[in-house]
Amino acid sequence: MQEKTFIQEIAAALESHGVKAVPTASSGHGLSVSAMPLLKATGASGHSTLLLPVDIESRTPEDAARQSMAIAGMPVMLQGAASRPAMILRDRWERQKETTLSRILAHCGVYTQVFARNCEVRRIEKGTAQAFMAENHSYGGASCRYCYGLYVKRYSGKEMTSEVHRLPVGSLIAAAEFSNARKWTKGEKEIRSYEWIRYASLPGVRVSGGMGKILRQFIGDISPDDIMSYADLEWSDGNVYRQLGFIEDGTKSPVLFAIDPQTWERTPVKADTPQDTSGSGRPDLTAGAGKLWYRNQGSIKYRLKLTDW
């Protein structure tokens, strides 16, 4: 039996959860449909989303850069309207299949909803937050100062008959991590700016109002002048931040990764290559021989100003 392609594997996984997944046409700047096909995924509720499964095959950083630029320049049309697909990366799929599949299904409208009004926010230990992120966030935990958890306080309505109701009251279902303050002086005022680094919920669970509830608690506890965060362009353009009152404030450049094809572990190039000894000021990429390469799409920076400065 012929081995499934990556896109066929994604489609089969979705269909096993009742999501119809069919290839759909796209056009791009030098990127053919056969080389980088899209999936139109439709859940039982009728909710549709576009997915771009990306197999990691680039053998050089230059090939990875070309692939990244082609994806960034690809205009995708769905029912006459421009739509940005969610990218499904092969290395993420191989290392975090359950978490990645859960996130894809949520894009297709397949998730269990919990209302934030039925939850309570608590400060949690860094170890608790890191363990939760390791299990439920694509990038795992991060260096942080403030950690918050969202715990089930009660169930009501549809929650009483959903899968999530099997979790005991008091269960941790979402968590967030924030940085320490970055401080500077403007006039006679000291400005304290914080980064919202991570937010994640349990696989298959979407907490309606969860991000906003945690954000309000953090603001009430810390009284920041400013909060900034990044929307990963592989998954989102940051609409959730705009809904919370953040505004766009620049971009974060794409990052090049070396990926081990045996373990599918990705490492940023700066951490993966030795110090440059040629005097050129560039990293020695030959250290990545035998590895695959991937350059992401970068991020959009968002900022929430809470005081005048």
N, C-alpha and C positions, 0 to 999 in steps of 0.2 A: 504493500500500500504506500502510495506517495505521501511523503511528509507534508503536513500542513504548512503553508506560508504563514508569516506572522499575522497578516491581516485576516487570514482564514481562522487562525487560532483565536483572535479577538472576537470575530463574528460568532464562532461556535460558543465561546464562553458567554456572550451576551444572550444568544438564543436559548441557552440552557436556563436562563433566568427570565424567559418570556419576552425578551427584547428582539424585535426584528432588525437585522443589520444587513444592509445591502450596499454594494459599491455604488458610488455616485460620481458624476463627471466633475472635473475641475480643470482649470487651466492655470498655467504658471509661466514665469519667466525662465524658460529653459528646463522646466520640470514637467515631465510627461505624466499622464494619468497612470500609465502602466508602471512607471518607476515609483510613483508615490500616490497610490490610490487612496481615496477617502471612503469612509463608511457613513451612511446615513442611518442612525440608530433611532428606533421608535419604540417607546415603552407601551405597555397595555393601556396607559392613560391617554395615549395619543401624543405625548410629548416627544418631540424630535430634536436631535442634536447632531452636529457633524463631528466626526472623529478622524484624526489623522494618525494612524499607526506608523511609527517611524522605527524601522529596523536599524540597528547600529552597525554599519558596514564600512564606514570610511577608514581607509588604511593610513591616511596622512592628515595632518592638521589642515592642509590646504583643501583637501576634499571635504572635510568637515565644515570648513568655512563656506565653501560653495553650496553645500547642501543647506546650511543655515540661511544663507542669503536667498536661496531659491524658495525656501519655505516662507520666509518673511515677505517675499514679493509676490506670493501666490494669491491672486484674487479668487475667492471662493463664492459661488453664487448658489443660493438655495431659495427656491420659490421667488426669484426675482429680487431678493434682498441680500446685501453683502453680509456674510456671517463668518466669524473666525472659528475654525475648528479647535477642539481640545486635542492636544497632542498626547499620544500614548507611546512612551519611549520603551524600547525593548529591554534596556537594563533595569528600569523601574519595574517592569512587568515580571522579569525573571526573579528579582530580589524581593519584591513586595506584592506578590500576585493578588492576595486577598484585599489588601488596602487599595491597590490600584483599581481592581475590578469594582470594588465598592464605590470608588470615586467616579468611575465611568458610569455605573448604574445610576448614581445620583444625578448625573447630567442628563440621563434619559428619563428622569422622573420616578425612578425606582428607589425608594428609601422609606424609612419609618420616621415620621415626624413627631417631635416632642416640642412642646411650647415652653419657651424660657420662663414664662410666668409660673410654671409648675416646678421651677428649679431654683436653687439658691447658689450664689457665688461665694466661694471661700478662698482665702489665701492658702496656698499649698507649698510644701517643701519642694526644693529644686529637684531632688531625686525622684519624687512622685511625678513631677511634670516631665522630666527627661524620659522616664520609663514609659509614660503615656505617649509622648511624641515618637519614641523609637518604634512603638507598635502602630501608630495611627497617622503619622505625618510622613510625606514623601521624603523629606530631608532629615527626619529625625529631630532630636533636640538641638538646642543652640545655647551658646554662652548667654546667660541672662541674669537679671537681678530680681525681678518680681514675677511670681508665678501665681496663676489663678486657676481654680477648677470650678466646673459647673456640675452640681450634684442634683439628682432627682429628689424633689421634696414631696411630690404627690403625683398621681396620674388622674387624668380626667378625659371625658369624651372619647374620641377614637383611640386615644392612647391606651385605654383599658382593654381593647381587643387586639392591639398590635403586638408584634414580636418584642418590642422594647419593654412591654409590661412585664416580661419575664425577668428583667433586671430588678433587683430589690430596690426599694426606696433607700436613698442614701448612696446609690451608685454614682461613680464619676463618669460622666458621659462626654465631657468636652473640657479642653484646657487651653490656656494661653500663656505666652511668655513675653515679657517686656524687658528692655535693657535698663541699665542705670542711666542717670541723667548725663547728658552732654551739656555743659554750661558755658555761657559766654556773657559778657557785659555789654549792654547797649544803653548809653547814657548813664543813668543812675540805677538801672534795673538789671538784675541778674536773670538771664533767660535760662530756663531748664527745659531741654528737649529730650524726649524719650522715643525709642523705636519699639513698635509692636512687631515682634520677631516671628512668632508662631501662633497659629490657632488650628486646632484639629478637634474632630469629634469621633466617636466610635464608628467603625465601619457600618454602613447601612443606616446610620442615624443622622438626621438633619435637625438641628435645634433651631426652630424658628424664633428669631430674636436673640439667639445666644451670643453672637458677637457684640451686639449692642449692649446687652446686659453686663457682660464682662467689661466692656469699654467704660460704661458709666461707673462701675465700681472702682476701676483703676483711677479714673479722673477724680472721683470723690475721695479716694484714699490718699492720692499723691499730689493732687492739684498741679498738674503739669501746665507749662505755658504752651506746649507744642507736642504733638505726637506725629511721627512719620512711620510709614510702612511701605512695603513693596508688593506689587501684584505680579506674580510669575506669569509671563506671557505664554508659557506652554499650556496653561490651564484657563486663564481668565484675563480680561482687560481691566479688572478691578472695579466692576460695577458695584460690588458689595461695599467697597470703601466709599464710593460716591453716595450711596444710599445712607451711609453713616455720617455724611457731612465733610468727608475728606475732599481735597481738590488735587488735581494732577500738579506735580512739582518736579518734572524732569524724568529722566530715564536712567536705568542702570545697564551698562554695556553687557553684551553677551560674554559668556565665560566658556573657555575651551576646557574640555575634560579628556583625560586618558582613561580608557575603560578596559579592564581585564576581561577578555572574552571567556575565561574559564569561570570566574566568580561573578562577573558582571558588576564588580565594584568600580565606581567612578571616582576619580581624583582630579581636582583642579590642577591645571598644568603647573602653576607656580609651586605647588606642593609636591608635584610628581617628578620634576626635573631638577638636576643638580645646578649649582651656581654656574653662571656663565664664566668660562675661562678664556674665551676667545677675544675679549675686549670689545665685542660688538654691542654689548648691552642687552642681547636677546637670550632667552633661555635655550638650552641645548635640547631640542626636541628629539634627537636621536635616542635619548634615554627611553623613549616610549616604544622602541622596536618590539614588534610582536603584539602590541596593543591596538585597540580600535580607538577612534577619535570621534568626539561629538562636541559641537558648539551649540549652546542653547540660544534662546531668543531674547535673553535679557529680561528686564522687568520695568514696569512703570512705577515711579516713585509717587506716593501720595502723602499729603500733609494735612493735619487738622490743627489749625491755630485756635487756641483757647483764650489767649489774652492779646492785647494790643502791644506790639513791639516792632 
